[in-house]
């Protein structure tokens, strides 16, 4: 006799403040979960990178070696290495256990906004304001990158990597997806309709896929892309831009599936993401809140008050309703209402 499967648990949002980390790094530029969500990384304006257990609020190790503020970091799949990039134009590979610098890669002409490992952690991809993405071989002693992607016409603000794709957002208003298996580049232009009557950039959002047969219309005004990410199921792309709008795109066709508004993002490079089950869209905001929208309906589900400043960065746990937010020099860990820590991790 087969027993019926239990009904899926309703999606929960992290509403309860669980821990506050006073990072002691100046302003925290970015916060990132590691691959399994047990630890997190904080990037400081004091040139340091720190590794934490966010649920316990404990500092595990600090990493020093950058010459200027650290802007982004990522962990390898096996938690043995870290990579980071910053205002010193360098990409650094770290050994987690010893805290030592393994390699320093130089070649970018401007600050490095974003870094990512590939799936096997053999290559680091870095995006810079010099309009290029560079691929660095972690196993080789060669100082130059193994590949340079320079199709962007302005700075690279975001890079995400899947098993065979590279997703990049740029200040030139385009979301580019490099399919490494097919050797193809797909470029989607995100903009707002320009209204001559009111003389501003407000209006209905547009997404146009670049093809030789369909040149972009001049009515589209570019919205600088601040962050991009894949959905958890790999079928969609989420992109945020400086017109205070997030857009959900079909990865294969470039079709605009949804728009999410209500937050404020007009000046700063802010993070966005999807929840662990792809049920909600989340975004930082310049008004001190994190906003959550229902993915399908597009309705605002929660405006989570974080503090009086700009929520600079956020990270969502890969499998649980757990959120990390960075504001000024602090990182806060948020959990669902019914959360109880195990093994005294509170």
C-alpha positions in Angstrom: 0.0 0.0 0.0 1.4 3.4 -1.0 1.0 6.2 1.4 0.2 9.6 0.0 3.1 12.1 -0.2 3.0 14.9 2.3 1.7 18.2 1.1 4.6 20.6 0.2 5.4 23.1 2.8 4.2 26.6 2.0 7.0 29.0 1.2 8.2 31.1 4.1 10.1 34.4 4.0 12.8 35.4 6.5 11.2 38.0 8.7 12.9 37.4 12.1 16.2 39.0 12.9 18.4 36.2 14.2 22.0 37.5 14.4 23.8 40.8 13.9 27.5 40.6 12.9 29.5 43.7 13.7 32.1 43.0 11.1 34.8 45.6 12.0 35.7 46.0 8.3 34.6 49.6 7.6 31.7 49.5 5.2 30.7 45.9 4.1 30.6 46.0 0.3 29.3 42.5 -0.2 28.1 39.5 1.7 28.0 36.0 0.2 27.1 32.5 1.3 29.4 29.6 0.6 28.3 26.8 -1.7 26.3 24.8 1.0 25.2 27.8 3.0 26.9 26.9 6.3 29.3 29.9 6.2 29.4 33.4 4.7 32.0 35.9 3.4 32.0 39.6 4.1 34.0 42.1 1.9 35.2 45.2 3.6 36.3 48.7 2.7 39.3 48.1 5.0 40.9 45.8 2.4 39.9 42.6 4.3 37.8 39.5 3.6 36.3 37.6 6.5 34.7 34.2 6.9 31.9 33.7 9.4 29.4 31.2 10.8 26.3 33.5 10.4 23.9 31.5 12.6 26.3 31.5 15.5 27.7 34.9 14.8 31.3 33.7 15.0 34.3 34.9 13.1 36.3 32.0 11.7 39.2 33.7 9.8 40.2 37.1 8.3 42.1 37.3 5.0 44.4 40.3 4.2 46.2 40.8 1.0 44.2 43.3 -1.1 45.6 46.8 -1.6 42.2 48.5 -1.7 38.6 47.8 -0.7 37.3 44.3 -1.4 34.2 44.4 -3.6 33.2 40.8 -4.2 34.1 37.2 -3.2 33.1 33.6 -3.8 33.8 30.2 -2.4 34.8 27.0 -4.2 32.4 24.0 -4.3 34.6 22.1 -1.8 35.1 25.0 0.5 38.9 24.7 0.1 39.5 28.0 -1.7 38.1 31.6 -2.0 38.4 34.2 -4.7 38.0 37.9 -4.3 38.3 41.1 -6.3 38.4 44.8 -5.4 39.5 48.3 -6.0 43.2 47.4 -6.5 42.3 45.8 -9.9 43.5 42.4 -8.6 41.8 39.0 -8.4 43.1 36.9 -5.5 42.9 33.2 -4.9 43.0 32.2 -1.2 43.6 29.0 0.7 40.7 28.8 3.2 42.5 26.8 5.9 45.8 28.7 6.0 44.5 32.1 5.1 47.3 32.6 2.7 47.3 34.1 -0.8 47.7 31.3 -3.4 47.7 33.5 -6.5 47.2 37.1 -7.5 46.0 37.7 -11.0 46.5 41.1 -12.5 45.4 42.5 -15.9 42.3 44.5 -15.4 42.5 48.2 -16.1 40.0 49.1 -13.4 38.4 47.9 -10.2 37.0 44.4 -10.2 33.3 44.5 -9.4 32.5 40.8 -9.4 34.2 37.4 -9.2 32.9 33.8 -9.6 34.4 30.3 -9.7 33.4 27.9 -12.4 31.7 24.7 -11.3 34.9 22.7 -10.8 36.7 25.7 -9.2 39.5 25.5 -11.8 38.8 28.9 -13.3 38.0 32.3 -11.8 35.8 34.7 -13.9 36.2 38.4 -13.0 34.2 41.4 -14.3 35.6 44.9 -14.2 34.7 48.5 -14.9 37.2 48.2 -17.8 34.2 46.5 -19.7 35.8 43.0 -19.8 35.3 39.6 -18.2 38.6 37.7 -17.8 39.0 34.0 -17.1 42.0 32.9 -15.0 43.3 29.4 -14.7 43.8 28.5 -11.1 46.1 25.6 -11.9 48.4 27.4 -14.3 51.3 29.6 -13.4 50.8 31.8 -16.5 50.0 35.4 -15.5 47.7 36.2 -18.4 44.0 35.2 -18.6 43.1 32.2 -20.6 40.2 34.1 -22.2 38.9 37.6 -22.4 35.2 38.5 -23.1 35.1 42.1 -24.1 31.8 42.5 -26.0 30.4 45.0 -23.4 30.6 48.7 -24.2 30.7 49.7 -20.5 31.6 48.4 -17.1 30.7 44.9 -16.0 28.6 45.0 -12.9 27.6 41.3 -12.4 28.8 37.8 -13.4 27.1 34.5 -12.7 28.2 31.0 -13.8 26.4 27.8 -14.3 27.8 24.4 -15.6 28.0 25.6 -19.2 26.9 29.3 -19.2 28.3 32.7 -18.2 25.7 35.4 -17.4 26.9 39.0 -17.3 25.2 42.3 -16.6 26.7 45.6 -17.8 26.3 49.3 -17.4 25.6 49.5 -21.1 22.1 48.1 -20.4 22.6 44.6 -21.8 22.4 41.2 -20.2 24.7 38.8 -22.0 24.7 35.1 -21.8 27.6 33.1 -23.1 26.7 29.5 -24.0 30.0 27.7 -23.7 28.7 24.4 -25.2 27.3 26.0 -28.3 29.9 28.8 -28.6 27.1 31.4 -28.8 26.5 34.8 -27.3 22.9 35.9 -26.5 22.4 39.6 -25.7 19.2 41.1 -24.3 18.9 44.9 -24.2 17.0 46.1 -21.1 15.6 49.7 -21.2 12.7 52.0 -20.5 10.6 53.7 -23.1 11.6 57.3 -23.5 8.7 59.8 -23.4 9.4 63.1 -25.3 6.3 64.6 -23.7 7.7 64.5 -20.2 11.4 64.4 -21.1 12.5 61.6 -18.8 13.3 57.9 -18.8 10.2 56.8 -17.0 7.7 54.5 -18.7 7.1 51.0 -19.7 10.0 48.6 -19.6 11.3 46.8 -22.7 13.6 43.9 -23.4 14.9 43.4 -27.0 17.2 40.6 -28.1 20.0 41.8 -30.4 19.8 40.1 -33.8 21.1 41.3 -37.2 17.6 41.3 -38.6 16.1 43.4 -35.8 18.2 46.5 -34.9 17.3 48.1 -31.6 14.8 51.0 -31.8 16.0 54.4 -30.6 12.9 54.6 -28.3 14.7 52.4 -25.8 16.8 54.2 -23.2 19.4 52.1 -21.6 19.0 51.1 -17.9 22.4 50.3 -16.4 22.3 46.7 -15.1 23.3 46.5 -11.4 22.9 42.7 -10.8 21.9 39.6 -12.7 21.3 36.0 -11.6 19.8 32.7 -12.9 16.7 31.2 -11.3 17.3 28.1 -9.3 15.7 25.9 -12.1 18.0 27.6 -14.7 15.1 28.6 -16.9 14.9 32.4 -16.2 17.2 35.4 -15.7 16.6 38.1 -13.1 18.1 41.5 -13.8 18.0 44.7 -11.8 18.7 48.2 -13.2 19.0 51.8 -12.0 15.4 52.6 -13.0 14.3 51.0 -9.8 12.9 48.0 -11.7 13.7 44.2 -11.6 12.9 42.2 -14.7 12.4 38.5 -15.1 13.4 37.2 -18.6 13.0 33.9 -20.3 16.5 32.6 -20.7 16.0 31.0 -24.1 13.9 33.6 -25.8 14.6 36.8 -24.0 10.9 37.4 -23.4 10.0 39.7 -20.6 8.0 37.6 -18.1 7.6 40.0 -15.3 8.5 43.3 -13.7 8.9 44.1 -10.0 8.8 47.7 -8.7 8.3 49.5 -5.4 11.9 49.6 -4.1 14.4 52.4 -4.7 17.6 51.8 -6.8 18.8 54.9 -8.6 22.4 55.5 -7.5 24.1 52.3 -6.2 25.0 48.9 -7.4 22.6 46.7 -5.3 22.1 42.9 -5.2 19.0 41.0 -6.2 18.2 37.3 -6.1 15.5 34.6 -6.0 14.4 32.6 -3.0 15.6 29.1 -2.4 12.5 27.6 -4.1 12.1 30.3 -6.8 8.8 31.5 -5.3 9.9 35.1 -4.5 12.1 37.8 -5.9 14.2 39.8 -3.5 16.1 43.0 -3.8 18.1 45.5 -1.8 16.9 49.1 -1.7 18.3 52.5 -1.0 15.5 53.2 1.5 16.8 50.8 4.1 14.5 47.8 3.3 14.7 44.5 1.5 11.7 43.9 -0.8 10.1 40.6 -1.7 7.7 40.0 -4.5 5.7 37.0 -5.5 7.5 35.6 -8.6 4.3 34.7 -10.5 1.9 37.4 -9.4 4.4 40.2 -9.2 2.7 41.6 -6.1 4.8 42.9 -3.2 4.9 40.2 -0.5 7.1 41.9 2.1 9.1 45.1 2.7 11.6 44.0 5.4 12.9 47.0 7.4 16.7 46.6 7.9 17.9 50.0 9.0 18.2 53.7 8.2 20.8 53.5 5.4 21.2 51.8 2.0 21.0 48.0 2.0 24.2 47.5 0.0 24.2 43.7 -0.4 22.2 40.6 0.3 22.6 36.8 0.0 20.0 34.1 0.1 20.7 30.6 1.5 20.7 27.9 -1.3 18.2 25.6 0.4 16.6 27.4 3.4 14.6 30.6 4.0 17.6 32.4 5.4 18.7 35.9 4.3 21.9 37.9 4.9 21.9 41.7 4.5 24.7 44.2 4.6 24.3 47.8 5.7 27.2 50.1 6.6 29.5 47.9 8.8 27.1 45.3 9.9 25.6 42.1 8.5 22.3 40.8 9.7 21.0 37.2 9.5 17.3 36.8 9.0 15.2 33.6 9.5 11.6 32.5 9.2 9.3 33.1 12.1 9.3 29.5 13.4 13.0 28.9 13.1 14.8 27.2 16.1 18.5 26.8 16.1 20.0 23.3 16.4 22.9 22.4 18.7 22.7 25.7 20.5 23.6 27.7 17.5 21.9 30.8 18.8 
